[in-house]
Amino acid sequence: MSEGGREGKKGYVMSLVFEAYERQFCEVSANLYSKCPAADGELKKQSMSEMNAELEEAETLIKKMDLEARTLEPDVRTTLLAKIKAHASDLKNLKNQVKKIASNQAHRTAREELLELRMGDKLEVSADQRGRLLMAQSSTDRLNSSTDRIRESRKQTVEAEELGASILQDLHRQRQSLLHAHGTVCGLIKTNMCHGVANLSLEMAAAPLTC
């Protein structure tokens, strides 16, 4: 086989390797293009990780294609480098789309977190208000309880005063009764004594004198 034939065969074999890398790149890029519209609606962390991994795989394939193309003959290399340039442009476009999706998702996540934070603040304020109301109610209950105790204490004091006054009145009446009874007894005693003295004088006057 001539030298030119061997070189041509080498270029053909090497182009088969390039085509294998290119085929893998096209599959990965097609898969990414199919995921981008769906991911733009609601991107999950797992989906984002998968897309980033596929972007890295596509970039690695571009590098492999470039290295493979540079080992081939100039005329073949020129053709393949043109293909690599087109694939690199597609890869750049995919990176921009994924970056945009990630940015939108980050804004969406930040907005949701802000809403949750505001909702949490509202719930916290509501909880604080409820706590203050409960404290106020507790204070009111304690005040009412204290008022009831004071009212009951005053009631008991008034009842004790009324009972004391009643007892004093009873004692005063009993004293008056005792004083009246004492006066009556003394009057009877004096009356009896006066009668006794008068009777004695009469008896002495009527009796004859004896010496």
C-alpha positions as CSV (number, residue, x, y, z in Angstrom):
1,M,0.0,0.0,0.0
2,S,1.3,3.5,-0.9
3,E,2.1,6.1,1.7
4,G,-0.8,8.3,0.5
5,G,-3.1,5.3,0.9
6,R,-2.0,4.7,4.5
7,E,-2.5,8.3,5.3
8,G,-5.9,8.3,3.8
9,K,-6.8,5.2,5.7
10,K,-5.5,6.8,8.9
11,G,-7.6,9.9,8.3
12,Y,-10.6,7.8,7.7
13,V,-10.2,5.7,10.9
14,M,-9.5,8.9,12.9
15,S,-12.6,10.5,11.5
16,L,-14.7,7.6,12.7
17,V,-13.5,8.4,16.3
18,F,-14.4,12.0,15.7
19,E,-17.8,11.0,14.5
20,A,-18.3,8.9,17.6
21,Y,-17.6,11.9,19.8
22,E,-19.8,14.1,17.6
23,R,-22.7,11.6,17.8
24,Q,-22.4,11.6,21.6
25,F,-22.3,15.4,21.7
26,C,-25.4,15.7,19.5
27,E,-27.3,13.3,21.8
28,V,-26.3,15.2,24.9
29,S,-27.2,18.6,23.4
30,A,-30.5,17.3,22.0
31,N,-31.4,16.0,25.5
32,L,-30.5,19.4,27.0
33,Y,-32.6,21.3,24.4
34,S,-35.6,19.1,25.3
35,K,-35.2,19.7,29.1
36,C,-34.8,23.5,28.9
37,P,-38.5,24.4,28.2
38,A,-39.8,22.1,30.9
39,A,-37.1,23.2,33.4
40,D,-38.0,26.9,32.9
41,G,-41.4,26.3,34.5
42,E,-40.3,24.7,37.7
43,L,-36.7,23.7,38.1
44,K,-35.8,21.2,40.8
45,K,-32.3,20.9,42.3
46,Q,-32.0,17.4,40.9
47,S,-32.9,18.6,37.4
48,M,-30.4,21.5,37.6
49,S,-27.6,19.1,38.7
50,E,-28.4,16.8,35.8
51,M,-28.3,19.7,33.3
52,N,-25.0,21.0,34.7
53,A,-23.5,17.5,34.4
54,E,-24.7,17.2,30.8
55,L,-23.2,20.6,30.0
56,E,-19.8,19.4,31.4
57,E,-20.1,16.2,29.4
58,A,-20.8,18.2,26.2
59,E,-17.9,20.5,26.8
60,T,-15.6,17.4,27.4
61,L,-16.8,16.0,24.1
62,I,-16.0,19.2,22.3
63,K,-12.4,19.1,23.7
64,K,-12.0,15.5,22.6
65,M,-13.3,16.3,19.1
66,D,-10.8,19.2,18.9
67,L,-7.9,17.0,20.0
68,E,-8.9,14.3,17.5
69,A,-9.3,16.7,14.6
70,R,-5.8,18.2,15.2
71,T,-4.2,14.8,14.6
72,L,-5.7,14.4,11.1
73,E,-4.6,15.7,7.8
74,P,-4.9,19.4,7.1
75,D,-7.8,19.2,4.7
76,V,-9.8,16.8,7.0
77,R,-8.8,18.9,10.1
78,T,-10.2,22.1,8.5
79,T,-13.5,20.5,7.9
80,L,-13.8,19.0,11.4
81,L,-12.7,22.2,13.1
82,A,-15.5,24.0,11.3
83,K,-17.9,21.4,12.8
84,I,-16.4,21.9,16.2
85,K,-16.9,25.6,16.0
86,A,-20.6,25.1,15.2
87,H,-21.0,22.6,18.0
88,A,-19.2,25.0,20.4
89,S,-21.7,27.8,19.4
90,D,-24.6,25.4,20.2
91,L,-23.0,24.6,23.5
92,K,-22.6,28.3,24.4
93,N,-26.3,28.8,23.5
94,L,-27.2,25.9,25.8
95,K,-25.1,27.3,28.7
96,N,-26.9,30.6,28.3
97,Q,-30.3,29.0,28.4
98,V,-29.4,26.9,31.5
99,K,-27.9,30.0,33.2
100,K,-31.1,31.9,32.5
101,I,-33.3,29.1,33.9
102,A,-31.1,28.9,37.0
103,S,-31.4,32.7,37.4
104,N,-35.2,32.6,37.1
105,Q,-35.4,29.7,39.5
106,A,-33.1,31.6,42.0
107,H,-35.4,34.7,41.8
108,R,-38.5,32.5,42.2
109,T,-37.0,30.7,45.2
110,A,-36.0,34.1,46.7
111,R,-39.5,35.4,46.2
112,E,-41.0,32.3,47.8
113,E,-38.6,32.5,50.7
114,L,-39.5,36.2,51.1
115,L,-43.2,35.3,51.1
116,E,-42.6,32.6,53.6
117,L,-40.6,35.0,55.8
118,R,-43.4,37.6,55.6
119,M,-46.0,34.9,56.4
120,G,-43.8,33.8,59.3
121,D,-43.5,37.4,60.6
122,K,-47.3,37.7,60.4
123,L,-47.8,34.5,62.3
124,E,-45.2,35.6,64.8
125,V,-47.0,39.0,65.2
126,S,-50.3,37.1,65.6
127,A,-48.7,34.8,68.2
128,D,-47.3,37.9,70.0
129,Q,-50.7,39.5,70.0
130,R,-52.4,36.3,71.2
131,G,-49.8,36.1,74.0
132,R,-50.4,39.7,75.0
133,L,-54.2,39.1,75.0
134,L,-53.7,36.1,77.2
135,M,-51.5,38.1,79.5
136,A,-54.0,40.8,79.7
137,Q,-56.8,38.3,80.3
138,S,-54.8,36.7,83.0
139,S,-54.1,40.1,84.6
140,T,-57.8,40.9,84.4
141,D,-58.7,37.6,86.0
142,R,-56.3,38.2,88.8
143,L,-57.7,41.7,89.3
144,N,-61.2,40.4,89.4
145,S,-60.2,37.7,91.8
146,S,-58.5,40.3,94.1
147,T,-61.6,42.6,93.8
148,D,-63.8,39.7,94.8
149,R,-61.6,38.9,97.8
150,I,-61.6,42.5,98.9
151,R,-65.4,42.7,98.5
152,E,-65.8,39.5,100.5
153,S,-63.5,40.8,103.2
154,R,-65.4,44.1,103.4
155,K,-68.7,42.1,103.6
156,Q,-67.2,40.0,106.5
157,T,-66.0,43.2,108.2
158,V,-69.4,44.8,108.0
159,E,-71.1,41.7,109.3
160,A,-68.6,41.5,112.2
161,E,-69.3,45.2,113.0
162,E,-73.0,44.6,112.9
163,L,-72.7,41.6,115.1
164,G,-70.5,43.5,117.5
165,A,-73.0,46.4,117.6
166,S,-75.8,43.9,118.3
167,I,-73.8,42.3,121.1
168,L,-73.1,45.7,122.6
169,Q,-76.8,46.6,122.5
170,D,-77.6,43.4,124.2
171,L,-75.0,44.0,126.9
172,H,-76.3,47.5,127.4
173,R,-79.9,46.3,127.8
174,Q,-78.7,43.6,130.2
175,R,-76.8,46.3,132.2
176,Q,-79.9,48.5,132.3
177,S,-82.0,45.5,133.5
178,L,-79.4,44.7,136.2
179,L,-79.3,48.3,137.3
180,H,-83.1,48.5,137.5
181,A,-83.2,45.2,139.4
182,H,-80.5,46.5,141.8
183,G,-82.4,49.7,142.3
184,T,-85.6,47.8,143.0
185,V,-83.9,45.6,145.5
186,C,-82.3,48.5,147.3
187,G,-85.7,50.3,147.5
188,L,-87.3,47.3,149.0
189,I,-84.5,46.9,151.5
190,K,-84.8,50.6,152.5
191,T,-88.6,50.4,152.8
192,N,-88.4,47.3,155.0
193,M,-85.8,48.9,157.2
194,C,-87.9,52.0,157.7
195,H,-90.9,49.9,158.6
196,G,-88.8,48.0,161.0
197,V,-87.5,51.1,162.8
198,A,-91.0,52.5,163.0
199,N,-92.5,49.4,164.5
200,L,-89.6,49.2,167.0
201,S,-90.3,52.8,168.1
202,L,-93.9,52.1,168.6
203,E,-93.2,49.1,170.7
204,M,-90.8,51.0,172.8
205,A,-93.2,53.8,173.4
206,A,-96.0,51.4,174.4
207,A,-94.0,49.4,176.8
208,P,-94.2,50.4,180.6
209,L,-91.1,51.7,182.2
210,T,-89.6,49.5,184.9
211,C,-86.8,50.4,187.3
